Amino acid sequence: MTKDEKLLIAEYKRRKSDIKKRLDEFSLVHQAPDEDIFSELCFCIFTANANAVKCNEAIQELKAKGLLLKAHAGMIRPQLKGRVRFHNKKAEYMVLARKLLSRNKRLAVKEVIKKDDIIATRDWLVENIKGYGYKEASHFLRNIGFGRDIAILDRHILKNLKRYNVIERIPDSVASRKIYMDIEDRMKRFSKRIDIPMDELDLLFWSIQTGFIFK
């Protein structure tokens, strides 16, 4: 084990309690009403190439104004402007997702989540939710309690995977399923070797880079 890896494990021990507490909170979300799960799905649409904290502010404002579940894209766009990049398109993606995931005028997000096959669920999300790639789909699944064995390969994670020689270089894109799965498998092996669960390693890397644990 390298010196850097030993330092990483020491940092994990310092943050372990807070990390586990946050993951425990995520684990309860999939038991919540479909409306709450849908808000997480929209949050992960918004966060692509955007600041997560500001995106969360946008979600909270949409909820407070009663716009999350009923408003058309034209009503949503002003709430995203200045907080969410590509706010025009993402307002449309949100409305399309709501339509896709509604049954008899009610949200039915839980129906598409196969608890016994999260990889297949992720593939479905990537194929069907406009604005989702593997990173966004993984982010959503983690945020509702199904992130144990999947990686959220954002810039913070990729930077750290390179730092610890898990990957040789940061790819220009992780949009390809083959590239994503290859890096995810490498991260799994690294996670096992240093004995830090994948979802905890993700939050560890994220909190080291940003200074706090969020989602």
Secondary structure, 3 states (H helix, E strand, C coil): CCHHHHHHHHHHHHHHHHHHHHHHHHHHHCCCCHHHHHHHHHHHHHCCCCCHHHHHHHHHHHHHCCCCCCCCHHHHHHHHCCCCCCHHHHHHHHHHHHHHCEECCEECHHHHCCCCCHHHHHHHHHHHCCCCCHHHHHHHHHHCCCCCCCCCCCHHHHHHHHHCCCCCCCCCCCCCHHHHHHHHHHHHHHHHHHCCCHHHHHHHHHHHHHCCCCC
